[in-house]
């Protein structure tokens, strides 16, 4: 644990509870859609299986990166969160 990490985490949670809850809700909504059951992809509009799997892989990576950004923000590690935000935007 970093020095004063607990205090910083508590201060951030008290100052931005709505934003943290919104981030959690967004992440949970996307993950629940991805894990709700088996996926059946109907119309692919000419995309082959490799492309579809790549898209799903990028969505999974984006979810993990988004969650990492949230955790870093909650702990006050803004520079690290900023770097991952760039990674998240580059994935699109």
Secondary structure, DSSP 8 states (H G I E B T S, - for coil): --TTHHHHHHHHHHH-HHHHHHHHHHHHHHHHHHTSS-------TT--HHHHHHHHHHHHHHHHHHHHHHHHHHTT-HHHHHHHHHHHHHT-
